[in-house]
Amino acid sequence: MELRLLALYPEQMNIYADRGNILFLQRRCEWRGIDFDYAASGPGESFDSRDHDLIYVGGGQDRDQRIVARDMVSTKRGPLAEAVEDGGVVLAVCGGYQLLGHSYQLGEERIPGLGLADLETVRDPGPRLIGNVEIEVDLGGGPRELAGFENHGGRTHLGPDAEPLGRVTRGFGNNGKDGLEGVRRRNMIGTYLHGPLLPKNAWLADRLIQLALARRHGSEPELAPLDDSLEAAAHESARRAARRG
């Protein structure tokens, strides 16, 4: 088997150790004998959604989002929408998550979004939402915990057609008020959790690998177990940090 990953704007949207997430996916595939193919798509470049199993969008500062937002809408919205509707896996972190929605309001400026999720983000004049965070999610198989770090000035509000990724047990989440974190639509996930996310939550990396491979091979593969003692320790450390919050 082979997992084909496409990173969108890896040079512009890489503020939160996003390459660590990609490297972690690569290693967990290779340790199991699953080939890993990496490709990137930058400004002015489109892509064929059928050529990729997992699409990754990292985080960036406000200036980075300004640079990529309009280009993303004009060159990548079509194939991204096709991928989501066809069961492709999309993981968008922080700034990438905000761009999944309708828009990101920065004062008088409105940055256009992809409109792939029913959400709006507004830059709040108040303090940034910063700290360790833990949420409870269910991606099949029952509730599990995700732990990470959040640092965002934007407050994201889900619309009636949006499903949250999870519920906050520690930390702020989307806006610090409604107890929700992230968004989920089919196999598309958006979240503020970074630091990076996947090395702290190996089970999520494996779930993404399963879903990505299932799209092309027709069924979810049984992944060979790995010695995850270090990964489990990292996960528990992140959860303890969130509880100390």
C-alpha positions in Angstrom: 0.0 0.0 0.0 1.0 3.6 -0.4 -0.3 6.8 1.3 -0.1 9.9 -0.9 0.0 13.2 1.0 -0.3 16.7 -0.4 0.8 19.7 1.7 -0.8 23.0 0.7 1.5 26.1 1.0 4.2 24.3 3.1 6.5 27.4 2.8 3.8 29.9 3.8 1.8 28.0 6.3 4.3 26.3 8.7 4.4 28.3 11.9 3.4 25.6 14.3 5.8 22.8 13.6 3.6 21.5 10.8 6.4 19.6 9.2 6.5 17.5 12.4 3.0 16.3 11.7 3.9 15.3 8.2 7.1 13.6 9.3 5.2 11.7 12.0 2.7 10.4 9.4 5.6 9.3 7.1 7.4 7.4 9.9 4.2 5.6 11.0 3.6 4.5 7.5 7.2 3.4 6.8 7.5 1.5 10.0 4.6 -0.6 8.8 5.9 -1.1 5.3 3.4 1.4 3.8 5.0 3.6 1.0 4.7 7.3 1.6 4.5 9.8 -1.2 4.9 13.5 -0.5 3.8 16.3 -2.8 3.3 20.1 -2.3 1.1 22.7 -3.9 2.0 26.4 -3.5 0.7 29.7 -4.8 -0.8 29.6 -8.3 -0.8 25.8 -8.4 -3.9 23.6 -8.6 -4.0 19.8 -8.2 -6.1 16.7 -9.0 -8.0 15.5 -5.9 -7.8 11.9 -7.2 -4.0 11.9 -7.0 -3.8 12.4 -3.2 -5.2 10.5 -0.2 -4.5 13.0 2.6 -4.4 16.8 2.2 -2.7 18.9 4.9 -2.9 22.6 5.5 -0.8 24.1 8.3 -1.0 27.3 10.3 0.3 30.7 9.6 0.2 34.2 11.0 -2.3 36.7 9.8 0.0 38.1 7.1 0.5 34.5 5.8 -3.2 33.9 5.6 -3.7 37.1 3.6 -1.1 35.9 1.1 -2.6 32.5 0.5 -6.4 33.0 1.1 -7.4 34.4 -2.2 -5.0 32.1 -4.1 -6.4 29.1 -2.2 -10.0 30.1 -3.1 -9.1 30.6 -6.8 -6.8 27.6 -7.4 -7.6 25.0 -4.8 -11.2 25.3 -3.7 -12.5 23.1 -6.5 -10.3 20.1 -6.0 -10.5 20.4 -2.2 -14.3 20.3 -2.4 -14.1 17.3 -4.6 -11.8 15.5 -2.2 -14.0 16.1 0.8 -17.2 14.9 -1.1 -15.3 11.8 -2.3 -14.2 10.8 1.2 -10.7 12.2 1.0 -8.9 13.1 4.3 -8.2 16.7 5.0 -6.4 17.9 8.1 -6.2 21.7 8.6 -4.5 23.2 11.7 -5.0 26.7 13.2 -4.7 29.2 10.3 -5.6 26.4 7.8 -8.6 25.6 9.9 -9.8 29.2 9.9 -9.7 29.2 6.1 -12.0 26.2 5.8 -14.9 28.6 6.8 -16.7 31.4 5.0 -14.4 34.2 6.1 -11.9 35.5 8.6 -12.7 39.0 9.8 -9.7 41.1 10.7 -11.0 44.5 11.8 -12.4 46.1 8.6 -10.8 43.5 6.4 -12.6 40.3 5.4 -10.3 37.5 4.3 -12.2 35.1 2.1 -12.5 31.4 3.1 -13.1 28.2 1.2 -16.6 27.8 2.4 -16.1 24.0 3.0 -17.4 24.3 6.6 -20.2 26.4 8.0 -18.1 28.6 10.3 -16.9 32.2 10.6 -13.8 33.5 12.4 -13.4 37.0 13.8 -10.3 38.5 15.2 -11.2 39.5 18.7 -9.6 42.7 20.3 -9.3 40.8 23.6 -6.4 38.6 24.7 -5.2 35.7 22.6 -6.5 32.3 23.6 -3.3 30.6 24.6 -2.5 27.4 26.6 -2.6 23.7 26.7 -5.9 22.1 25.7 -7.6 18.8 25.8 -10.8 17.8 24.0 -12.9 14.7 23.8 -13.7 13.4 20.3 -15.2 10.3 18.6 -13.9 9.4 15.2 -15.2 5.9 15.4 -14.7 3.3 18.1 -15.8 5.5 21.0 -14.6 8.7 22.8 -10.9 9.5 22.8 -8.9 12.4 24.1 -6.8 14.8 22.0 -4.3 17.0 23.7 -2.3 19.9 22.3 -1.5 23.6 22.5 -3.6 26.5 21.2 -2.6 30.1 20.4 -5.1 32.1 18.4 -6.5 35.6 18.4 -9.4 34.6 16.2 -12.7 33.4 17.6 -14.3 30.7 15.5 -18.1 30.2 15.6 -19.8 27.2 14.0 -22.9 27.6 12.1 -26.0 25.3 12.2 -24.6 23.0 9.5 -21.2 22.5 11.2 -20.3 19.6 13.4 -17.6 20.2 16.0 -14.5 18.0 16.1 -15.0 17.6 19.9 -15.9 19.1 23.2 -13.4 21.0 25.4 -12.4 19.4 28.7 -9.5 21.8 29.3 -8.6 25.0 27.6 -10.5 27.5 25.4 -11.3 25.8 22.1 -13.0 27.6 19.2 -13.9 30.8 21.0 -13.5 30.3 24.8 -17.3 30.4 25.4 -19.3 27.5 23.8 -17.1 24.6 24.9 -16.6 23.4 21.3 -13.3 22.8 19.4 -12.6 22.4 15.8 -14.9 21.2 13.0 -15.5 17.9 11.3 -17.2 17.2 7.9 -16.9 13.7 6.5 -13.2 13.0 6.7 -12.2 16.7 6.9 -10.9 17.9 10.2 -10.1 21.4 11.3 -8.6 22.2 14.7 -6.7 24.8 16.7 -4.6 22.0 18.4 -0.9 22.2 17.4 2.5 21.9 18.9 2.6 19.7 16.7 -0.7 17.7 17.0 0.1 14.2 15.7 3.2 13.3 17.7 1.2 14.0 20.9 -1.8 11.9 19.6 -0.5 8.9 17.8 -3.9 7.3 17.7 -5.2 10.2 15.6 -2.3 9.8 13.1 -3.2 6.1 12.7 -6.9 7.0 12.3 -6.0 9.4 9.5 -3.9 6.8 7.8 -6.7 4.3 7.9 -9.2 6.7 6.5 -6.9 7.9 3.8 -6.0 4.3 2.6 -9.7 3.2 2.8 -10.7 5.8 0.2 -8.5 4.2 -2.5 -8.5 0.6 -1.4 -12.2 0.3 -0.5 -11.9 -0.7 3.2 -10.0 0.4 6.3 -6.8 -1.6 6.6 -5.8 -3.3 9.8 -2.6 -1.4 10.9 0.2 -3.4 12.4 0.8 -2.4 16.0 3.8 -0.4 16.9 5.8 0.1 20.1 4.2 3.4 21.1 5.7 3.7 24.6 7.3 7.1 23.8 4.2 8.3 22.0 2.0 7.3 24.9 4.3 9.2 27.3 4.0 12.3 25.1 0.3 12.0 25.0 0.0 11.7 28.8 2.4 14.6 29.3 0.3 16.8 27.0 -2.8 15.8 29.0 -1.2 16.5 32.3 -0.1 19.9 31.0 -3.7 20.7 30.0 -5.0 19.7 33.4 -2.4 21.9 35.1 -3.6 24.7 32.7 
